[in-house]
Amino acid sequence: MISTIFLFFNGIIITVNENFSIYNAFAILNEKILYVGSEKQIRNLIDKNYKNLKVKRIDLKGKTVVPGFIDSHMHPIISVYFKTQLQLTDVKSFSELNNAFKREISSKSEDFWILGLDFLEERFTDPTERQFPRRNDLDEISTTHPIIVLRHDGHSCCTNSRGLEILNINKNSVSEFVLESGRIETDDNGEPTGVFTENATSILLDQVPTPNFENFIEAGIAFSHEMASLGITSIGAVIQTSEEGPSGSLGSLEFPIIQILIKESALFQDYVLYLITDKPKKLLRYTKTMEKLDKDTNQFVVGGIKRFLDGVIGARTAYLSEPFSDGPPKNYGFLVSNKNALLDQFTLAYKMGYDLICHAIGDKAIQELVKMYKSIKENVKYSEKLPIMRIEHASILTESLLREIKENNIFIASQPAFIESEHFWLKSRLGEDRCNLTYPFKSIFDSGIMLAGASDAPVENPDVLNAIGVAIHRFGFVPEEKLSVEEALRMFTINAATALGQELNKGSIEIGKYADFVILDENILKIAPKDIKKIKVLETYRRGKKIYPINTTGA
């Protein structure tokens, strides 16, 4: 087979290399970047070193090229699953909530569990309605069909009286369901309100029927197309394993489902998997399974283990050093994992060479996690490259925490889109002083900490350009923590690649790296921050192959 060199010229090539160099041309051969520079310089190099190869020239017509976007933390299988369920994203009143469910109920038999996703009470138009629903609210929709409303952040959900009845959860039995890492809310009389938080949400969500694999394959392809249309070429994928959920639940099926999607060629991006498991020894088995599917392409690799330490700010379950400013008094949130057990799991995984990533949002939870990571580093010695330690989300950070995170070379993967969803109620939850410590992106950069961009999709919209814009303008929330365009772009390119342990192969447009790049219709360096979200992705390439729009003719 005769190889062809593809020469892209007459563009604005933002390399995101160490010097943030900008050129007007680059060439690719097979899967990788061959040259970057001026068109004339590249033509001379090709004529000198590859004169026997065919060259196809692509005129960029002044368009901007950036490295392929990398989302360092999302939940792809749950995102695929969401495409098969009722969406509550646009619901802005209890009346609209009722109507959405009643339309869904009309086509379902009684006792069929109906799940509504991405509900956020703060979206309601009427401020007096801005409260998470209880069972009585959902009883107005139906008393014959079990209903579940899952909050936007995925850390709390609610069911109606029929759902509680089917599960036999009532005043007399609710104590049997109390979990160390989750709660079933009760009223002053001890009656369950229908609200479940943190790990207790699985009691409800495990009841929802799982779509058949044909539906998943169709939704998987649609998901891959969507990611490509957003310029995403690599994904840090959080995947739950079978031991973390009851047999037949979605959680127990996530790993089998991604295997099927890989076999059916439904996934177009590169994946680094972070497996939710409390049995680190099984990582070896999962790694061997992925190696067989991957067939030495390095498209699907197991990166490490994922665990949780606390909840979220919205549900008042993040673990704080001082109590929440609103809601029940003296509520500090709580840990959702046993610290000693978690330390043992992480230590074993680290000894095996796997990266560690852990959800920690509240400042107290982050403090506990840093202590764990520091202890592991002191007690487990490596002569080669150290496995990566990451804090996922890291929402509230004090100066002392920033120093310790930097001193221990811990990375952070954070979500600018959280600011978009939360900025208008964070002050009431945390108070003004703690708001100044919340999502402090500029302080993280200035501290020299590796900050990677992510969406946590489907919790947030995976639109990278929107997230970059939010990291810059922040909707005016603590403006001192705004990033520059260069910093925000690094979050979702070279920094995210580094957080995935793949900075040698991707994250910038440099010689020898994979030809992962995105062509934009506007220069991201010249446009107003609030308008960055309006930039259109014209084309997306992964390893030199166009994945958006679908390629039919060549590079």
Secondary structure as a PSIPRED ss2 file (coil, helix, strand):
# PSIPRED VFORMAT (PSIPRED V4.0)

   1 M C   1.000  0.000  0.000
   2 I C   1.000  0.000  0.000
   3 S C   1.000  0.000  0.000
   4 T E   0.000  0.000  1.000
   5 I E   0.000  0.000  1.000
   6 F E   0.000  0.000  1.000
   7 L E   0.000  0.000  1.000
   8 F E   0.000  0.000  1.000
   9 F E   0.000  0.000  1.000
  10 N C   1.000  0.000  0.000
  11 G C   1.000  0.000  0.000
  12 I E   0.000  0.000  1.000
  13 I E   0.000  0.000  1.000
  14 I E   0.000  0.000  1.000
  15 T C   1.000  0.000  0.000
  16 V C   1.000  0.000  0.000
  17 N C   1.000  0.000  0.000
  18 E C   1.000  0.000  0.000
  19 N C   1.000  0.000  0.000
  20 F C   1.000  0.000  0.000
  21 S C   1.000  0.000  0.000
  22 I E   0.000  0.000  1.000
  23 Y E   0.000  0.000  1.000
  24 N C   1.000  0.000  0.000
  25 A E   0.000  0.000  1.000
  26 F E   0.000  0.000  1.000
  27 A E   0.000  0.000  1.000
  28 I E   0.000  0.000  1.000
  29 L E   0.000  0.000  1.000
  30 N C   1.000  0.000  0.000
  31 E C   1.000  0.000  0.000
  32 K E   0.000  0.000  1.000
  33 I E   0.000  0.000  1.000
  34 L E   0.000  0.000  1.000
  35 Y E   0.000  0.000  1.000
  36 V E   0.000  0.000  1.000
  37 G E   0.000  0.000  1.000
  38 S C   1.000  0.000  0.000
  39 E H   0.000  1.000  0.000
  40 K H   0.000  1.000  0.000
  41 Q H   0.000  1.000  0.000
  42 I H   0.000  1.000  0.000
  43 R H   0.000  1.000  0.000
  44 N H   0.000  1.000  0.000
  45 L H   0.000  1.000  0.000
  46 I H   0.000  1.000  0.000
  47 D H   0.000  1.000  0.000
  48 K H   0.000  1.000  0.000
  49 N H   0.000  1.000  0.000
  50 Y C   1.000  0.000  0.000
  51 K C   1.000  0.000  0.000
  52 N C   1.000  0.000  0.000
  53 L C   1.000  0.000  0.000
  54 K E   0.000  0.000  1.000
  55 V E   0.000  0.000  1.000
  56 K E   0.000  0.000  1.000
  57 R E   0.000  0.000  1.000
  58 I E   0.000  0.000  1.000
  59 D E   0.000  0.000  1.000
  60 L C   1.000  0.000  0.000
  61 K C   1.000  0.000  0.000
  62 G C   1.000  0.000  0.000
  63 K C   1.000  0.000  0.000
  64 T E   0.000  0.000  1.000
  65 V E   0.000  0.000  1.000
  66 V E   0.000  0.000  1.000
  67 P E   0.000  0.000  1.000
  68 G C   1.000  0.000  0.000
  69 F E   0.000  0.000  1.000
  70 I E   0.000  0.000  1.000
  71 D E   0.000  0.000  1.000
  72 S E   0.000  0.000  1.000
  73 H E   0.000  0.000  1.000
  74 M E   0.000  0.000  1.000
  75 H C   1.000  0.000  0.000
  76 P H   0.000  1.000  0.000
  77 I H   0.000  1.000  0.000
  78 I H   0.000  1.000  0.000
  79 S H   0.000  1.000  0.000
  80 V H   0.000  1.000  0.000
  81 Y H   0.000  1.000  0.000
  82 F H   0.000  1.000  0.000
  83 K C   1.000  0.000  0.000
  84 T C   1.000  0.000  0.000
  85 Q C   1.000  0.000  0.000
  86 L E   0.000  0.000  1.000
  87 Q E   0.000  0.000  1.000
  88 L C   1.000  0.000  0.000
  89 T C   1.000  0.000  0.000
  90 D C   1.000  0.000  0.000
  91 V C   1.000  0.000  0.000
  92 K C   1.000  0.000  0.000
  93 S C   1.000  0.000  0.000
  94 F H   0.000  1.000  0.000
  95 S H   0.000  1.000  0.000
  96 E H   0.000  1.000  0.000
  97 L H   0.000  1.000  0.000
  98 N H   0.000  1.000  0.000
  99 N H   0.000  1.000  0.000
 100 A H   0.000  1.000  0.000
 101 F H   0.000  1.000  0.000
 102 K H   0.000  1.000  0.000
 103 R H   0.000  1.000  0.000
 104 E H   0.000  1.000  0.000
 105 I H   0.000  1.000  0.000
 106 S C   1.000  0.000  0.000
 107 S C   1.000  0.000  0.000
 108 K C   1.000  0.000  0.000
 109 S C   1.000  0.000  0.000
 110 E C   1.000  0.000  0.000
 111 D C   1.000  0.000  0.000
 112 F C   1.000  0.000  0.000
 113 W C   1.000  0.000  0.000
 114 I E   0.000  0.000  1.000
 115 L E   0.000  0.000  1.000
 116 G E   0.000  0.000  1.000
 117 L E   0.000  0.000  1.000
 118 D E   0.000  0.000  1.000
 119 F E   0.000  0.000  1.000
 120 L C   1.000  0.000  0.000
 121 E H   0.000  1.000  0.000
 122 E H   0.000  1.000  0.000
 123 R H   0.000  1.000  0.000
 124 F C   1.000  0.000  0.000
 125 T C   1.000  0.000  0.000
 126 D C   1.000  0.000  0.000
 127 P H   0.000  1.000  0.000
 128 T H   0.000  1.000  0.000
 129 E H   0.000  1.000  0.000
 130 R C   1.000  0.000  0.000
 131 Q C   1.000  0.000  0.000
 132 F C   1.000  0.000  0.000
 133 P C   1.000  0.000  0.000
 134 R C   1.000  0.000  0.000
 135 R H   0.000  1.000  0.000
 136 N H   0.000  1.000  0.000
 137 D H   0.000  1.000  0.000
 138 L H   0.000  1.000  0.000
 139 D H   0.000  1.000  0.000
 140 E C   1.000  0.000  0.000
 141 I C   1.000  0.000  0.000
 142 S C   1.000  0.000  0.000
 143 T C   1.000  0.000  0.000
 144 T C   1.000  0.000  0.000
 145 H C   1.000  0.000  0.000
 146 P C   1.000  0.000  0.000
 147 I E   0.000  0.000  1.000
 148 I E   0.000  0.000  1.000
 149 V E   0.000  0.000  1.000
 150 L E   0.000  0.000  1.000
 151 R E   0.000  0.000  1.000
 152 H C   1.000  0.000  0.000
 153 D C   1.000  0.000  0.000
 154 G C   1.000  0.000  0.000
 155 H C   1.000  0.000  0.000
 156 S E   0.000  0.000  1.000
 157 C E   0.000  0.000  1.000
 158 C E   0.000  0.000  1.000
 159 T E   0.000  0.000  1.000
 160 N C   1.000  0.000  0.000
 161 S H   0.000  1.000  0.000
 162 R H   0.000  1.000  0.000
 163 G H   0.000  1.000  0.000
 164 L H   0.000  1.000  0.000
 165 E H   0.000  1.000  0.000
 166 I H   0.000  1.000  0.000
 167 L H   0.000  1.000  0.000
 168 N C   1.000  0.000  0.000
 169 I C   1.000  0.000  0.000
 170 N C   1.000  0.000  0.000
 171 K C   1.000  0.000  0.000
 172 N C   1.000  0.000  0.000
 173 S C   1.000  0.000  0.000
 174 V H   0.000  1.000  0.000
 175 S H   0.000  1.000  0.000
 176 E H   0.000  1.000  0.000
 177 F H   0.000  1.000  0.000
 178 V C   1.000  0.000  0.000
 179 L E   0.000  0.000  1.000
 180 E C   1.000  0.000  0.000
 181 S C   1.000  0.000  0.000
 182 G E   0.000  0.000  1.000
 183 R E   0.000  0.000  1.000
 184 I E   0.000  0.000  1.000
 185 E E   0.000  0.000  1.000
 186 T E   0.000  0.000  1.000
 187 D C   1.000  0.000  0.000
 188 D C   1.000  0.000  0.000
 189 N C   1.000  0.000  0.000
 190 G C   1.000  0.000  0.000
 191 E C   1.000  0.000  0.000
 192 P E   0.000  0.000  1.000
 193 T E   0.000  0.000  1.000
 194 G E   0.000  0.000  1.000
 195 V E   0.000  0.000  1.000
 196 F E   0.000  0.000  1.000
 197 T E   0.000  0.000  1.000
 198 E E   0.000  0.000  1.000
 199 N C   1.000  0.000  0.000
 200 A C   1.000  0.000  0.000
 201 T H   0.000  1.000  0.000
 202 S H   0.000  1.000  0.000
 203 I H   0.000  1.000  0.000
 204 L H   0.000  1.000  0.000
 205 L H   0.000  1.000  0.000
 206 D C   1.000  0.000  0.000
 207 Q C   1.000  0.000  0.000
 208 V C   1.000  0.000  0.000
 209 P C   1.000  0.000  0.000
 210 T C   1.000  0.000  0.000
 211 P C   1.000  0.000  0.000
 212 N C   1.000  0.000  0.000
 213 F H   0.000  1.000  0.000
 214 E H   0.000  1.000  0.000
 215 N H   0.000  1.000  0.000
 216 F H   0.000  1.000  0.000
 217 I H   0.000  1.000  0.000
 218 E H   0.000  1.000  0.000
 219 A H   0.000  1.000  0.000
 220 G H   0.000  1.000  0.000
 221 I H   0.000  1.000  0.000
 222 A H   0.000  1.000  0.000
 223 F H   0.000  1.000  0.000
 224 S H   0.000  1.000  0.000
 225 H H   0.000  1.000  0.000
 226 E H   0.000  1.000  0.000
 227 M H   0.000  1.000  0.000
 228 A H   0.000  1.000  0.000
 229 S H   0.000  1.000  0.000
 230 L C   1.000  0.000  0.000
 231 G C   1.000  0.000  0.000
 232 I E   0.000  0.000  1.000
 233 T E   0.000  0.000  1.000
 234 S E   0.000  0.000  1.000
 235 I E   0.000  0.000  1.000
 236 G E   0.000  0.000  1.000
 237 A E   0.000  0.000  1.000
 238 V E   0.000  0.000  1.000
 239 I E   0.000  0.000  1.000
 240 Q E   0.000  0.000  1.000
 241 T C   1.000  0.000  0.000
 242 S H   0.000  1.000  0.000
 243 E H   0.000  1.000  0.000
 244 E H   0.000  1.000  0.000
 245 G C   1.000  0.000  0.000
 246 P C   1.000  0.000  0.000
 247 S C   1.000  0.000  0.000
 248 G C   1.000  0.000  0.000
 249 S C   1.000  0.000  0.000
 250 L H   0.000  1.000  0.000
 251 G H   0.000  1.000  0.000
 252 S H   0.000  1.000  0.000
 253 L H   0.000  1.000  0.000
 254 E H   0.000  1.000  0.000
 255 F H   0.000  1.000  0.000
 256 P H   0.000  1.000  0.000
 257 I H   0.000  1.000  0.000
 258 I H   0.000  1.000  0.000
 259 Q H   0.000  1.000  0.000
 260 I H   0.000  1.000  0.000
 261 L H   0.000  1.000  0.000
 262 I H   0.000  1.000  0.000
 263 K H   0.000  1.000  0.000
 264 E C   1.000  0.000  0.000
 265 S C   1.000  0.000  0.000
 266 A C   1.000  0.000  0.000
 267 L C   1.000  0.000  0.000
 268 F C   1.000  0.000  0.000
 269 Q C   1.000  0.000  0.000
 270 D E   0.000  0.000  1.000
 271 Y E   0.000  0.000  1.000
 272 V E   0.000  0.000  1.000
 273 L E   0.000  0.000  1.000
 274 Y E   0.000  0.000  1.000
 275 L E   0.000  0.000  1.000
 276 I E   0.000  0.000  1.000
 277 T C   1.000  0.000  0.000
 278 D C   1.000  0.000  0.000
 279 K C   1.000  0.000  0.000
 280 P C   1.000  0.000  0.000
 281 K C   1.000  0.000  0.000
 282 K H   0.000  1.000  0.000
 283 L H   0.000  1.000  0.000
 284 L H   0.000  1.000  0.000
 285 R H   0.000  1.000  0.000
 286 Y H   0.000  1.000  0.000
 287 T H   0.000  1.000  0.000
 288 K H   0.000  1.000  0.000
 289 T H   0.000  1.000  0.000
 290 M H   0.000  1.000  0.000
 291 E H   0.000  1.000  0.000
 292 K H   0.000  1.000  0.000
 293 L H   0.000  1.000  0.000
 294 D H   0.000  1.000  0.000
 295 K C   1.000  0.000  0.000
 296 D C   1.000  0.000  0.000
 297 T C   1.000  0.000  0.000
 298 N C   1.000  0.000  0.000
 299 Q C   1.000  0.000  0.000
 300 F E   0.000  0.000  1.000
 301 V E   0.000  0.000  1.000
 302 V E   0.000  0.000  1.000
 303 G E   0.000  0.000  1.000
 304 G E   0.000  0.000  1.000
 305 I E   0.000  0.000  1.000
 306 K E   0.000  0.000  1.000
 307 R E   0.000  0.000  1.000
 308 F E   0.000  0.000  1.000
 309 L C   1.000  0.000  0.000
 310 D E   0.000  0.000  1.000
 311 G C   1.000  0.000  0.000
 312 V C   1.000  0.000  0.000
 313 I C   1.000  0.000  0.000
 314 G C   1.000  0.000  0.000
 315 A C   1.000  0.000  0.000
 316 R C   1.000  0.000  0.000
 317 T C   1.000  0.000  0.000
 318 A C   1.000  0.000  0.000
 319 Y C   1.000  0.000  0.000
 320 L C   1.000  0.000  0.000
 321 S C   1.000  0.000  0.000
 322 E C   1.000  0.000  0.000
 323 P C   1.000  0.000  0.000
 324 F C   1.000  0.000  0.000
 325 S C   1.000  0.000  0.000
 326 D C   1.000  0.000  0.000
 327 G C   1.000  0.000  0.000
 328 P C   1.000  0.000  0.000
 329 P C   1.000  0.000  0.000
 330 K C   1.000  0.000  0.000
 331 N C   1.000  0.000  0.000
 332 Y C   1.000  0.000  0.000
 333 G C   1.000  0.000  0.000
 334 F C   1.000  0.000  0.000
 335 L E   0.000  0.000  1.000
 336 V C   1.000  0.000  0.000
 337 S C   1.000  0.000  0.000
 338 N C   1.000  0.000  0.000
 339 K H   0.000  1.000  0.000
 340 N H   0.000  1.000  0.000
 341 A H   0.000  1.000  0.000
 342 L H   0.000  1.000  0.000
 343 L H   0.000  1.000  0.000
 344 D H   0.000  1.000  0.000
 345 Q H   0.000  1.000  0.000
 346 F H   0.000  1.000  0.000
 347 T H   0.000  1.000  0.000
 348 L H   0.000  1.000  0.000
 349 A H   0.000  1.000  0.000
 350 Y H   0.000  1.000  0.000
 351 K H   0.000  1.000  0.000
 352 M C   1.000  0.000  0.000
 353 G C   1.000  0.000  0.000
 354 Y C   1.000  0.000  0.000
 355 D E   0.000  0.000  1.000
 356 L E   0.000  0.000  1.000
 357 I E   0.000  0.000  1.000
 358 C E   0.000  0.000  1.000
 359 H E   0.000  0.000  1.000
 360 A E   0.000  0.000  1.000
 361 I C   1.000  0.000  0.000
 362 G C   1.000  0.000  0.000
 363 D H   0.000  1.000  0.000
 364 K H   0.000  1.000  0.000
 365 A H   0.000  1.000  0.000
 366 I H   0.000  1.000  0.000
 367 Q H   0.000  1.000  0.000
 368 E H   0.000  1.000  0.000
 369 L H   0.000  1.000  0.000
 370 V H   0.000  1.000  0.000
 371 K H   0.000  1.000  0.000
 372 M H   0.000  1.000  0.000
 373 Y H   0.000  1.000  0.000
 374 K H   0.000  1.000  0.000
 375 S H   0.000  1.000  0.000
 376 I H   0.000  1.000  0.000
 377 K H   0.000  1.000  0.000
 378 E H   0.000  1.000  0.000
 379 N H   0.000  1.000  0.000
 380 V C   1.000  0.000  0.000
 381 K C   1.000  0.000  0.000
 382 Y C   1.000  0.000  0.000
 383 S C   1.000  0.000  0.000
 384 E C   1.000  0.000  0.000
 385 K C   1.000  0.000  0.000
 386 L C   1.000  0.000  0.000
 387 P C   1.000  0.000  0.000
 388 I C   1.000  0.000  0.000
 389 M E   0.000  0.000  1.000
 390 R E   0.000  0.000  1.000
 391 I E   0.000  0.000  1.000
 392 E E   0.000  0.000  1.000
 393 H E   0.000  0.000  1.000
 394 A C   1.000  0.000  0.000
 395 S C   1.000  0.000  0.000
 396 I E   0.000  0.000  1.000
 397 L C   1.000  0.000  0.000
 398 T C   1.000  0.000  0.000
 399 E H   0.000  1.000  0.000
 400 S H   0.000  1.000  0.000
 401 L H   0.000  1.000  0.000
 402 L H   0.000  1.000  0.000
 403 R H   0.000  1.000  0.000
 404 E H   0.000  1.000  0.000
 405 I H   0.000  1.000  0.000
 406 K H   0.000  1.000  0.000
 407 E H   0.000  1.000  0.000
 408 N C   1.000  0.000  0.000
 409 N C   1.000  0.000  0.000
 410 I C   1.000  0.000  0.000
 411 F E   0.000  0.000  1.000
 412 I E   0.000  0.000  1.000
 413 A E   0.000  0.000  1.000
 414 S E   0.000  0.000  1.000
 415 Q C   1.000  0.000  0.000
 416 P C   1.000  0.000  0.000
 417 A H   0.000  1.000  0.000
 418 F H   0.000  1.000  0.000
 419 I H   0.000  1.000  0.000
 420 E H   0.000  1.000  0.000
 421 S H   0.000  1.000  0.000
 422 E H   0.000  1.000  0.000
 423 H C   1.000  0.000  0.000
 424 F C   1.000  0.000  0.000
 425 W C   1.000  0.000  0.000
 426 L H   0.000  1.000  0.000
 427 K H   0.000  1.000  0.000
 428 S H   0.000  1.000  0.000
 429 R H   0.000  1.000  0.000
 430 L H   0.000  1.000  0.000
 431 G C   1.000  0.000  0.000
 432 E H   0.000  1.000  0.000
 433 D H   0.000  1.000  0.000
 434 R H   0.000  1.000  0.000
 435 C H   0.000  1.000  0.000
 436 N C   1.000  0.000  0.000
 437 L C   1.000  0.000  0.000
 438 T E   0.000  0.000  1.000
 439 Y C   1.000  0.000  0.000
 440 P C   1.000  0.000  0.000
 441 F H   0.000  1.000  0.000
 442 K H   0.000  1.000  0.000
 443 S H   0.000  1.000  0.000
 444 I H   0.000  1.000  0.000
 445 F H   0.000  1.000  0.000
 446 D H   0.000  1.000  0.000
 447 S C   1.000  0.000  0.000
 448 G C   1.000  0.000  0.000
 449 I C   1.000  0.000  0.000
 450 M C   1.000  0.000  0.000
 451 L E   0.000  0.000  1.000
 452 A E   0.000  0.000  1.000
 453 G E   0.000  0.000  1.000
 454 A C   1.000  0.000  0.000
 455 S C   1.000  0.000  0.000
 456 D C   1.000  0.000  0.000
 457 A C   1.000  0.000  0.000
 458 P C   1.000  0.000  0.000
 459 V C   1.000  0.000  0.000
 460 E C   1.000  0.000  0.000
 461 N C   1.000  0.000  0.000
 462 P C   1.000  0.000  0.000
 463 D C   1.000  0.000  0.000
 464 V H   0.000  1.000  0.000
 465 L H   0.000  1.000  0.000
 466 N H   0.000  1.000  0.000
 467 A H   0.000  1.000  0.000
 468 I H   0.000  1.000  0.000
 469 G H   0.000  1.000  0.000
 470 V H   0.000  1.000  0.000
 471 A H   0.000  1.000  0.000
 472 I H   0.000  1.000  0.000
 473 H H   0.000  1.000  0.000
 474 R H   0.000  1.000  0.000
 475 F H   0.000  1.000  0.000
 476 G H   0.000  1.000  0.000
 477 F C   1.000  0.000  0.000
 478 V C   1.000  0.000  0.000
 479 P H   0.000  1.000  0.000
 480 E H   0.000  1.000  0.000
 481 E H   0.000  1.000  0.000
 482 K C   1.000  0.000  0.000
 483 L C   1.000  0.000  0.000
 484 S C   1.000  0.000  0.000
 485 V H   0.000  1.000  0.000
 486 E H   0.000  1.000  0.000
 487 E H   0.000  1.000  0.000
 488 A H   0.000  1.000  0.000
 489 L H   0.000  1.000  0.000
 490 R H   0.000  1.000  0.000
 491 M H   0.000  1.000  0.000
 492 F C   1.000  0.000  0.000
 493 T C   1.000  0.000  0.000
 494 I H   0.000  1.000  0.000
 495 N H   0.000  1.000  0.000
 496 A H   0.000  1.000  0.000
 497 A H   0.000  1.000  0.000
 498 T H   0.000  1.000  0.000
 499 A H   0.000  1.000  0.000
 500 L C   1.000  0.000  0.000
 501 G C   1.000  0.000  0.000
 502 Q C   1.000  0.000  0.000
 503 E C   1.000  0.000  0.000
 504 L C   1.000  0.000  0.000
 505 N C   1.000  0.000  0.000
 506 K C   1.000  0.000  0.000
 507 G C   1.000  0.000  0.000
 508 S C   1.000  0.000  0.000
 509 I C   1.000  0.000  0.000
 510 E C   1.000  0.000  0.000
 511 I C   1.000  0.000  0.000
 512 G C   1.000  0.000  0.000
 513 K C   1.000  0.000  0.000
 514 Y E   0.000  0.000  1.000
 515 A C   1.000  0.000  0.000
 516 D C   1.000  0.000  0.000
 517 F E   0.000  0.000  1.000
 518 V E   0.000  0.000  1.000
 519 I E   0.000  0.000  1.000
 520 L E   0.000  0.000  1.000
 521 D C   1.000  0.000  0.000
 522 E C   1.000  0.000  0.000
 523 N C   1.000  0.000  0.000
 524 I C   1.000  0.000  0.000
 525 L C   1.000  0.000  0.000
 526 K C   1.000  0.000  0.000
 527 I C   1.000  0.000  0.000
 528 A C   1.000  0.000  0.000
 529 P H   0.000  1.000  0.000
 530 K H   0.000  1.000  0.000
 531 D H   0.000  1.000  0.000
 532 I H   0.000  1.000  0.000
 533 K H   0.000  1.000  0.000
 534 K H   0.000  1.000  0.000
 535 I C   1.000  0.000  0.000
 536 K C   1.000  0.000  0.000
 537 V E   0.000  0.000  1.000
 538 L E   0.000  0.000  1.000
 539 E E   0.000  0.000  1.000
 540 T E   0.000  0.000  1.000
 541 Y E   0.000  0.000  1.000
 542 R E   0.000  0.000  1.000
 543 R C   1.000  0.000  0.000
 544 G C   1.000  0.000  0.000
 545 K E   0.000  0.000  1.000
 546 K E   0.000  0.000  1.000
 547 I E   0.000  0.000  1.000
 548 Y E   0.000  0.000  1.000
 549 P C   1.000  0.000  0.000
 550 I C   1.000  0.000  0.000
 551 N C   1.000  0.000  0.000
 552 T C   1.000  0.000  0.000
 553 T C   1.000  0.000  0.000
 554 G C   1.000  0.000  0.000
 555 A C   1.000  0.000  0.000
